[in-house]
Amino acid sequence: MEIISPAAVNPPVNDPPDSGKAPTSAAVGLFLVLYALRHPGE
């Protein structure tokens, strides 16, 4: 079983103040989707 670390999907980046939470939320959403696809039925 391959383990995906959040750091691999969303590498730590210093977000500019004007970026808000959008990039982080999108990355978290993408990670959750990938996790769900790799772990069906959970």
N, CA, C and O atoms as CSV, one atom per row, in Angstrom:
chain,resi,resn,atom,element,x,y,z
A,1,MET,N,N,0.856,-1.198,0.000
A,1,MET,CA,C,0.000,0.000,0.000
A,1,MET,C,C,0.886,1.240,0.000
A,1,MET,O,O,1.800,1.375,0.813
A,2,GLU,N,N,0.594,2.131,-0.922
A,2,GLU,CA,C,1.381,3.351,-1.011
A,2,GLU,C,C,0.818,4.403,-0.073
A,2,GLU,O,O,-0.390,4.638,-0.045
A,3,ILE,N,N,1.679,5.024,0.680
A,3,ILE,CA,C,1.233,6.060,1.621
A,3,ILE,C,C,1.571,7.424,1.042
A,3,ILE,O,O,2.716,7.695,0.682
A,4,ILE,N,N,0.553,8.283,0.958
A,4,ILE,CA,C,0.759,9.638,0.457
A,4,ILE,C,C,0.830,10.580,1.649
A,4,ILE,O,O,-0.105,10.651,2.446
A,5,SER,N,N,1.929,11.296,1.770
A,5,SER,CA,C,2.046,12.254,2.864
A,5,SER,C,C,1.508,13.603,2.402
A,5,SER,O,O,1.694,13.982,1.246
A,6,PRO,N,N,0.845,14.327,3.293
A,6,PRO,CA,C,0.330,15.655,2.930
A,6,PRO,C,C,1.435,16.556,2.393
A,6,PRO,O,O,1.186,17.390,1.522
A,7,ALA,N,N,2.642,16.398,2.900
A,7,ALA,CA,C,3.755,17.233,2.451
A,7,ALA,C,C,4.081,16.991,0.979
A,7,ALA,O,O,4.522,17.904,0.280
A,8,ALA,N,N,3.862,15.758,0.508
A,8,ALA,CA,C,4.144,15.443,-0.889
A,8,ALA,C,C,3.121,16.091,-1.813
A,8,ALA,O,O,3.439,16.489,-2.934
A,9,VAL,N,N,1.879,16.191,-1.321
A,9,VAL,CA,C,0.815,16.790,-2.124
A,9,VAL,C,C,0.849,18.306,-2.001
A,9,VAL,O,O,0.649,19.018,-2.985
A,10,ASN,N,N,1.100,18.797,-0.798
A,10,ASN,CA,C,1.102,20.237,-0.543
A,10,ASN,C,C,2.401,20.618,0.148
A,10,ASN,O,O,2.450,20.724,1.374
A,11,PRO,N,N,3.460,20.826,-0.642
A,11,PRO,CA,C,4.749,21.180,-0.051
A,11,PRO,C,C,4.648,22.497,0.707
A,11,PRO,O,O,3.904,23.385,0.292
A,12,PRO,N,N,5.377,22.643,1.805
A,12,PRO,CA,C,5.308,23.873,2.595
A,12,PRO,C,C,5.768,25.070,1.779
A,12,PRO,O,O,6.887,25.097,1.268
A,13,VAL,N,N,4.892,26.053,1.663
A,13,VAL,CA,C,5.216,27.262,0.902
A,13,VAL,C,C,4.753,28.467,1.704
A,13,VAL,O,O,3.670,28.455,2.290
A,14,ASN,N,N,5.564,29.492,1.729
A,14,ASN,CA,C,5.164,30.709,2.434
A,14,ASN,C,C,4.160,31.472,1.580
A,14,ASN,O,O,4.532,32.163,0.631
A,15,ASP,N,N,2.882,31.337,1.928
A,15,ASP,CA,C,1.838,31.999,1.151
A,15,ASP,C,C,1.899,33.504,1.363
A,15,ASP,O,O,2.036,33.965,2.496
A,16,PRO,N,N,1.798,34.275,0.282
A,16,PRO,CA,C,1.745,35.736,0.426
A,16,PRO,C,C,0.482,36.131,1.182
A,16,PRO,O,O,-0.518,35.417,1.119
A,17,PRO,N,N,0.509,37.259,1.899
A,17,PRO,CA,C,-0.634,37.675,2.722
A,17,PRO,C,C,-1.929,37.791,1.926
A,17,PRO,O,O,-3.012,37.568,2.468
A,18,ASP,N,N,-1.828,38.141,0.634
A,18,ASP,CA,C,-3.043,38.360,-0.157
A,18,ASP,C,C,-3.630,37.055,-0.700
A,18,ASP,O,O,-4.667,37.071,-1.363
A,19,SER,N,N,-2.973,35.930,-0.424
A,19,SER,CA,C,-3.456,34.660,-0.971
A,19,SER,C,C,-4.637,34.117,-0.182
A,19,SER,O,O,-5.433,33.335,-0.701
A,20,GLY,N,N,-4.748,34.539,1.093
A,20,GLY,CA,C,-5.853,34.048,1.910
A,20,GLY,C,C,-5.707,32.564,2.161
A,20,GLY,O,O,-4.588,32.052,2.200
A,21,LYS,N,N,-6.833,31.853,2.334
A,21,LYS,CA,C,-6.796,30.427,2.629
A,21,LYS,C,C,-7.152,29.583,1.406
A,21,LYS,O,O,-7.202,28.356,1.498
A,22,ALA,N,N,-7.396,30.216,0.279
A,22,ALA,CA,C,-7.840,29.487,-0.907
A,22,ALA,C,C,-6.847,28.396,-1.352
A,22,ALA,O,O,-7.258,27.253,-1.556
A,23,PRO,N,N,-5.553,28.721,-1.506
A,23,PRO,CA,C,-4.607,27.687,-1.957
A,23,PRO,C,C,-4.546,26.506,-1.001
A,23,PRO,O,O,-4.485,25.353,-1.428
A,24,THR,N,N,-4.564,26.799,0.299
A,24,THR,CA,C,-4.502,25.725,1.292
A,24,THR,C,C,-5.757,24.871,1.223
A,24,THR,O,O,-5.681,23.643,1.251
A,25,SER,N,N,-6.912,25.520,1.133
A,25,SER,CA,C,-8.177,24.776,1.086
A,25,SER,C,C,-8.230,23.890,-0.156
A,25,SER,O,O,-8.685,22.748,-0.090
A,26,ALA,N,N,-7.770,24.414,-1.278
A,26,ALA,CA,C,-7.776,23.636,-2.516
A,26,ALA,C,C,-6.849,22.432,-2.390
A,26,ALA,O,O,-7.179,21.336,-2.844
A,27,ALA,N,N,-5.693,22.639,-1.775
A,27,ALA,CA,C,-4.736,21.545,-1.619
A,27,ALA,C,C,-5.293,20.471,-0.692
A,27,ALA,O,O,-5.150,19.276,-0.953
A,28,VAL,N,N,-5.927,20.905,0.387
A,28,VAL,CA,C,-6.518,19.948,1.327
A,28,VAL,C,C,-7.644,19.178,0.644
A,28,VAL,O,O,-7.761,17.965,0.820
A,29,GLY,N,N,-8.469,19.871,-0.130
A,29,GLY,CA,C,-9.567,19.214,-0.843
A,29,GLY,C,C,-9.035,18.187,-1.834
A,29,GLY,O,O,-9.570,17.084,-1.945
A,30,LEU,N,N,-7.985,18.554,-2.547
A,30,LEU,CA,C,-7.385,17.636,-3.517
A,30,LEU,C,C,-6.819,16.412,-2.809
A,30,LEU,O,O,-6.967,15.286,-3.284
A,31,PHE,N,N,-6.171,16.638,-1.668
A,31,PHE,CA,C,-5.611,15.522,-0.898
A,31,PHE,C,C,-6.717,14.580,-0.440
A,31,PHE,O,O,-6.563,13.360,-0.511
A,32,LEU,N,N,-7.833,15.137,0.028
A,32,LEU,CA,C,-8.942,14.303,0.492
A,32,LEU,C,C,-9.517,13.482,-0.656
A,32,LEU,O,O,-9.879,12.321,-0.469
A,33,VAL,N,N,-9.601,14.078,-1.834
A,33,VAL,CA,C,-10.117,13.354,-3.002
A,33,VAL,C,C,-9.176,12.212,-3.375
A,33,VAL,O,O,-9.620,11.092,-3.628
A,34,LEU,N,N,-7.881,12.498,-3.406
A,34,LEU,CA,C,-6.904,11.454,-3.739
A,34,LEU,C,C,-6.935,10.342,-2.706
A,34,LEU,O,O,-6.826,9.165,-3.052
A,35,TYR,N,N,-7.082,10.708,-1.442
A,35,TYR,CA,C,-7.137,9.704,-0.372
A,35,TYR,C,C,-8.372,8.831,-0.536
A,35,TYR,O,O,-8.305,7.612,-0.375
A,36,ALA,N,N,-9.500,9.458,-0.859
A,36,ALA,CA,C,-10.750,8.710,-1.034
A,36,ALA,C,C,-10.634,7.748,-2.223
A,36,ALA,O,O,-11.125,6.620,-2.161
A,37,LEU,N,N,-9.992,8.189,-3.289
A,37,LEU,CA,C,-9.845,7.337,-4.470
A,37,LEU,C,C,-8.931,6.146,-4.179
A,37,LEU,O,O,-9.136,5.061,-4.723
A,38,ARG,N,N,-7.936,6.340,-3.334
A,38,ARG,CA,C,-7.000,5.263,-3.024
A,38,ARG,C,C,-7.525,4.349,-1.930
A,38,ARG,O,O,-7.004,3.253,-1.727
A,39,HIS,N,N,-8.562,4.803,-1.222
A,39,HIS,CA,C,-9.126,4.005,-0.126
A,39,HIS,C,C,-10.644,3.896,-0.283
A,39,HIS,O,O,-11.385,4.400,0.561
A,40,PRO,N,N,-11.115,3.245,-1.346
A,40,PRO,CA,C,-12.561,3.130,-1.577
A,40,PRO,C,C,-13.234,2.310,-0.483
A,40,PRO,O,O,-12.660,1.354,0.039
A,41,GLY,N,N,-14.451,2.698,-0.149
A,41,GLY,CA,C,-15.213,1.921,0.821
A,41,GLY,C,C,-15.010,2.372,2.255
A,41,GLY,O,O,-15.631,1.835,3.172
A,42,GLU,N,N,-14.140,3.360,2.454
A,42,GLU,CA,C,-13.914,3.840,3.814
A,42,GLU,C,C,-14.667,5.133,4.062
A,42,GLU,O,O,-14.595,5.687,5.159
